[in-house]
Amino acid sequence: MSGYTILDVGDDRGVWLAARRTVVTATDVARLARGGAGVWAAIRAEKAGKDRSVRTWAMQHGVDREPFIASYAQAAFGLTPSKALLIASDRPEFGATPDALNEKEVADFKTSVHDWESINDAPGQYVDQSLWQQRVTGIHRGRLILEPHENGIPLYPFPKDFVVEWDPDRVAHLESIADEFLASTTEPDADAAELDALLSVYVTEKEAADAAAARAERAKADIEAHLGGKPRRFEGSLANLTRSEDGVTQRFDSAGFKKAHPVMYQEWLKSTPRKGALTITMRSSDD
């Protein structure tokens, strides 16, 4: 006997989104497990109707690649693609929308600029999402199907896949978080919801930018190795380079001068207007 029922088949996105607002989804619980009061207030606002309109190039790439990944999942593992919103038979306030499922497994499709080697490399929220889907459906085995890419070009002919084993202790913890959210009186905060969405865009774009920057640095290192430290000018088809001769650079030791001549240092200090800094700290994949 299945452990779930279908709340909405997903044919009408507006109706489907409205139905999702009535339950704690896998995405919700993964965010609640890692977010503070601001995230809880943001999710409360989303449940009250605040649109979480997060769309980046990377996200659109995932949407565009979904049919191919779904076709692979069906051929390789017999996983049937699904857009349905499912709810747990014993807890109808718990919901999930796995990308595919069969009698033995639930599956999530992901595209990423990161090329994971094992499930331990995957972000913790992805594992939590799979575990919540397992809790909702009663199907105690998950599969994360990943298509890593560089600038939208898949790295391999076929996606990678990783099994997410049932973890009753972690599931119990996620259930307690969901119950706490359902019982809480957290006030909806539309501003927090908007800010959380903007931060999600930032993180997605920065991950793509960092991956591109890392590749560029590797290419630059290859050029440096080719030059062997020798000075050279070269005009290429796409770029020019100038490699200067190694030497010694002199700089003023401000810290040393301040220590040796503190009064004089203060006399030469100049005050100028300063704009406040925005600091964004990325969470680790296990946070």
Contacts in CASP RR format, 6 or more apart in sequence:
PFRMAT RR
TARGET T0000
AUTHOR 0000-0000-0000
METHOD contacts of the structure
MODEL  1
MSGYTILDVGDDRGVWLAARRTVVTATDVARLARGGAGVWAAIRAEKAGK
DRSVRTWAMQHGVDREPFIASYAQAAFGLTPSKALLIASDRPEFGATPDA
LNEKEVADFKTSVHDWESINDAPGQYVDQSLWQQRVTGIHRGRLILEPHE
NGIPLYPFPKDFVVEWDPDRVAHLESIADEFLASTTEPDADAAELDALLS
VYVTEKEAADAAAARAERAKADIEAHLGGKPRRFEGSLANLTRSEDGVTQ
RFDSAGFKKAHPVMYQEWLKSTPRKGALTITMRSSDD
2 89 0 8 1.000
2 137 0 8 1.000
2 138 0 8 1.000
3 88 0 8 1.000
3 89 0 8 1.000
3 90 0 8 1.000
3 137 0 8 1.000
3 138 0 8 1.000
4 86 0 8 1.000
4 87 0 8 1.000
4 88 0 8 1.000
4 89 0 8 1.000
4 136 0 8 1.000
4 137 0 8 1.000
4 138 0 8 1.000
5 86 0 8 1.000
5 87 0 8 1.000
5 89 0 8 1.000
5 92 0 8 1.000
6 84 0 8 1.000
6 85 0 8 1.000
6 86 0 8 1.000
6 87 0 8 1.000
7 19 0 8 1.000
7 22 0 8 1.000
7 23 0 8 1.000
7 84 0 8 1.000
7 85 0 8 1.000
7 86 0 8 1.000
7 87 0 8 1.000
7 92 0 8 1.000
7 95 0 8 1.000
8 15 0 8 1.000
8 16 0 8 1.000
8 19 0 8 1.000
8 84 0 8 1.000
8 85 0 8 1.000
9 83 0 8 1.000
9 84 0 8 1.000
10 16 0 8 1.000
10 83 0 8 1.000
10 84 0 8 1.000
10 85 0 8 1.000
11 83 0 8 1.000
16 83 0 8 1.000
16 85 0 8 1.000
19 85 0 8 1.000
20 85 0 8 1.000
20 95 0 8 1.000
20 97 0 8 1.000
21 46 0 8 1.000
21 47 0 8 1.000
21 48 0 8 1.000
21 49 0 8 1.000
22 47 0 8 1.000
22 93 0 8 1.000
23 85 0 8 1.000
23 87 0 8 1.000
23 92 0 8 1.000
23 93 0 8 1.000
23 94 0 8 1.000
23 95 0 8 1.000
24 32 0 8 1.000
24 93 0 8 1.000
24 94 0 8 1.000
24 95 0 8 1.000
24 178 0 8 1.000
24 181 0 8 1.000
24 182 0 8 1.000
25 95 0 8 1.000
25 96 0 8 1.000
25 97 0 8 1.000
25 132 0 8 1.000
26 95 0 8 1.000
26 96 0 8 1.000
26 97 0 8 1.000
26 98 0 8 1.000
26 128 0 8 1.000
26 129 0 8 1.000
26 130 0 8 1.000
26 132 0 8 1.000
26 133 0 8 1.000
26 136 0 8 1.000
27 129 0 8 1.000
28 43 0 8 1.000
28 178 0 8 1.000
28 181 0 8 1.000
29 128 0 8 1.000
29 129 0 8 1.000
29 132 0 8 1.000
29 174 0 8 1.000
29 177 0 8 1.000
29 178 0 8 1.000
30 124 0 8 1.000
30 125 0 8 1.000
30 126 0 8 1.000
30 128 0 8 1.000
30 129 0 8 1.000
30 132 0 8 1.000
31 39 0 8 1.000
31 43 0 8 1.000
31 125 0 8 1.000
32 39 0 8 1.000
32 40 0 8 1.000
32 43 0 8 1.000
32 177 0 8 1.000
32 178 0 8 1.000
32 181 0 8 1.000
33 125 0 8 1.000
33 128 0 8 1.000
33 173 0 8 1.000
33 174 0 8 1.000
33 177 0 8 1.000
34 125 0 8 1.000
34 283 0 8 1.000
34 287 0 8 1.000
37 186 0 8 1.000
38 189 0 8 1.000
38 192 0 8 1.000
38 196 0 8 1.000
39 192 0 8 1.000
39 196 0 8 1.000
40 181 0 8 1.000
40 184 0 8 1.000
40 186 0 8 1.000
41 186 0 8 1.000
41 187 0 8 1.000
41 188 0 8 1.000
41 189 0 8 1.000
41 192 0 8 1.000
41 193 0 8 1.000
42 50 0 8 1.000
42 189 0 8 1.000
42 192 0 8 1.000
42 193 0 8 1.000
42 195 0 8 1.000
42 196 0 8 1.000
43 181 0 8 1.000
43 193 0 8 1.000
44 186 0 8 1.000
44 187 0 8 1.000
44 188 0 8 1.000
44 189 0 8 1.000
45 188 0 8 1.000
45 189 0 8 1.000
45 190 0 8 1.000
45 192 0 8 1.000
45 193 0 8 1.000
46 52 0 8 1.000
46 193 0 8 1.000
47 188 0 8 1.000
48 188 0 8 1.000
50 188 0 8 1.000
50 190 0 8 1.000
50 193 0 8 1.000
50 194 0 8 1.000
52 193 0 8 1.000
52 197 0 8 1.000
53 197 0 8 1.000
54 197 0 8 1.000
54 200 0 8 1.000
54 201 0 8 1.000
55 201 0 8 1.000
56 201 0 8 1.000
56 204 0 8 1.000
56 205 0 8 1.000
57 205 0 8 1.000
57 208 0 8 1.000
58 111 0 8 1.000
58 113 0 8 1.000
58 204 0 8 1.000
58 205 0 8 1.000
58 207 0 8 1.000
58 208 0 8 1.000
59 204 0 8 1.000
61 111 0 8 1.000
61 149 0 8 1.000
61 152 0 8 1.000
62 109 0 8 1.000
62 111 0 8 1.000
65 111 0 8 1.000
65 147 0 8 1.000
65 154 0 8 1.000
66 99 0 8 1.000
66 109 0 8 1.000
68 147 0 8 1.000
69 99 0 8 1.000
69 109 0 8 1.000
69 111 0 8 1.000
69 145 0 8 1.000
69 147 0 8 1.000
69 159 0 8 1.000
70 81 0 8 1.000
70 99 0 8 1.000
70 100 0 8 1.000
70 109 0 8 1.000
72 145 0 8 1.000
72 158 0 8 1.000
72 159 0 8 1.000
73 79 0 8 1.000
73 81 0 8 1.000
73 99 0 8 1.000
73 100 0 8 1.000
73 107 0 8 1.000
73 109 0 8 1.000
73 143 0 8 1.000
73 145 0 8 1.000
73 159 0 8 1.000
74 80 0 8 1.000
74 81 0 8 1.000
74 100 0 8 1.000
76 158 0 8 1.000
76 161 0 8 1.000
77 102 0 8 1.000
77 105 0 8 1.000
77 107 0 8 1.000
77 143 0 8 1.000
77 161 0 8 1.000
78 102 0 8 1.000
79 100 0 8 1.000
79 101 0 8 1.000
79 102 0 8 1.000
79 105 0 8 1.000
79 107 0 8 1.000
79 143 0 8 1.000
80 100 0 8 1.000
80 101 0 8 1.000
80 102 0 8 1.000
81 99 0 8 1.000
81 100 0 8 1.000
82 97 0 8 1.000
82 98 0 8 1.000
82 99 0 8 1.000
82 100 0 8 1.000
82 101 0 8 1.000
83 97 0 8 1.000
84 97 0 8 1.000
85 95 0 8 1.000
85 96 0 8 1.000
85 97 0 8 1.000
86 95 0 8 1.000
86 96 0 8 1.000
86 97 0 8 1.000
86 98 0 8 1.000
86 136 0 8 1.000
86 137 0 8 1.000
87 93 0 8 1.000
87 94 0 8 1.000
87 95 0 8 1.000
87 136 0 8 1.000
88 94 0 8 1.000
88 95 0 8 1.000
88 135 0 8 1.000
88 136 0 8 1.000
88 137 0 8 1.000
88 138 0 8 1.000
93 178 0 8 1.000
93 182 0 8 1.000
94 132 0 8 1.000
94 135 0 8 1.000
94 136 0 8 1.000
94 175 0 8 1.000
94 178 0 8 1.000
95 132 0 8 1.000
95 136 0 8 1.000
96 106 0 8 1.000
96 132 0 8 1.000
96 133 0 8 1.000
96 135 0 8 1.000
96 136 0 8 1.000
96 137 0 8 1.000
98 106 0 8 1.000
98 107 0 8 1.000
98 108 0 8 1.000
98 133 0 8 1.000
98 137 0 8 1.000
99 107 0 8 1.000
99 108 0 8 1.000
99 109 0 8 1.000
99 145 0 8 1.000
100 106 0 8 1.000
100 107 0 8 1.000
100 109 0 8 1.000
101 107 0 8 1.000
101 137 0 8 1.000
101 139 0 8 1.000
103 139 0 8 1.000
104 139 0 8 1.000
104 141 0 8 1.000
105 139 0 8 1.000
105 141 0 8 1.000
105 142 0 8 1.000
105 143 0 8 1.000
106 130 0 8 1.000
106 133 0 8 1.000
106 134 0 8 1.000
106 137 0 8 1.000
106 139 0 8 1.000
106 141 0 8 1.000
106 142 0 8 1.000
106 143 0 8 1.000
107 142 0 8 1.000
107 143 0 8 1.000
107 144 0 8 1.000
107 145 0 8 1.000
108 126 0 8 1.000
108 129 0 8 1.000
108 130 0 8 1.000
108 133 0 8 1.000
108 142 0 8 1.000
108 143 0 8 1.000
108 144 0 8 1.000
108 145 0 8 1.000
109 145 0 8 1.000
109 147 0 8 1.000
109 159 0 8 1.000
110 126 0 8 1.000
110 144 0 8 1.000
110 145 0 8 1.000
110 146 0 8 1.000
110 147 0 8 1.000
111 146 0 8 1.000
111 147 0 8 1.000
111 148 0 8 1.000
111 149 0 8 1.000
112 146 0 8 1.000
112 147 0 8 1.000
112 148 0 8 1.000
112 149 0 8 1.000
113 148 0 8 1.000
113 149 0 8 1.000
113 150 0 8 1.000
113 207 0 8 1.000
113 208 0 8 1.000
113 211 0 8 1.000
114 121 0 8 1.000
114 148 0 8 1.000
114 207 0 8 1.000
114 211 0 8 1.000
115 148 0 8 1.000
115 155 0 8 1.000
116 122 0 8 1.000
116 146 0 8 1.000
116 148 0 8 1.000
116 160 0 8 1.000
116 162 0 8 1.000
118 162 0 8 1.000
119 127 0 8 1.000
119 144 0 8 1.000
119 162 0 8 1.000
119 163 0 8 1.000
119 164 0 8 1.000
121 285 0 8 1.000
122 144 0 8 1.000
122 146 0 8 1.000
122 162 0 8 1.000
122 285 0 8 1.000
123 285 0 8 1.000
124 285 0 8 1.000
124 286 0 8 1.000
125 285 0 8 1.000
126 144 0 8 1.000
127 144 0 8 1.000
127 164 0 8 1.000
128 170 0 8 1.000
128 174 0 8 1.000
130 142 0 8 1.000
130 143 0 8 1.000
130 144 0 8 1.000
130 164 0 8 1.000
131 164 0 8 1.000
131 166 0 8 1.000
131 167 0 8 1.000
131 170 0 8 1.000
131 171 0 8 1.000
131 174 0 8 1.000
132 171 0 8 1.000
132 174 0 8 1.000
133 139 0 8 1.000
133 142 0 8 1.000
134 140 0 8 1.000
134 141 0 8 1.000
134 142 0 8 1.000
134 164 0 8 1.000
134 166 0 8 1.000
134 171 0 8 1.000
135 171 0 8 1.000
135 174 0 8 1.000
135 175 0 8 1.000
140 166 0 8 1.000
141 163 0 8 1.000
141 164 0 8 1.000
141 165 0 8 1.000
141 166 0 8 1.000
142 163 0 8 1.000
142 164 0 8 1.000
142 165 0 8 1.000
143 161 0 8 1.000
143 162 0 8 1.000
143 163 0 8 1.000
143 164 0 8 1.000
144 161 0 8 1.000
144 162 0 8 1.000
144 163 0 8 1.000
144 164 0 8 1.000
145 159 0 8 1.000
145 160 0 8 1.000
145 161 0 8 1.000
146 159 0 8 1.000
146 160 0 8 1.000
146 161 0 8 1.000
146 162 0 8 1.000
147 154 0 8 1.000
147 156 0 8 1.000
147 159 0 8 1.000
147 160 0 8 1.000
148 154 0 8 1.000
148 155 0 8 1.000
148 156 0 8 1.000
148 160 0 8 1.000
149 155 0 8 1.000
150 211 0 8 1.000
150 215 0 8 1.000
151 212 0 8 1.000
199 280 0 8 1.000
202 280 0 8 1.000
203 282 0 8 1.000
206 282 0 8 1.000
223 241 0 8 1.000
224 243 0 8 1.000
227 243 0 8 1.000
229 243 0 8 1.000
229 246 0 8 1.000
230 243 0 8 1.000
231 243 0 8 1.000
231 244 0 8 1.000
231 245 0 8 1.000
232 241 0 8 1.000
232 242 0 8 1.000
232 243 0 8 1.000
233 240 0 8 1.000
233 241 0 8 1.000
233 242 0 8 1.000
233 243 0 8 1.000
234 240 0 8 1.000
234 241 0 8 1.000
257 264 0 8 1.000
257 265 0 8 1.000
258 265 0 8 1.000
END
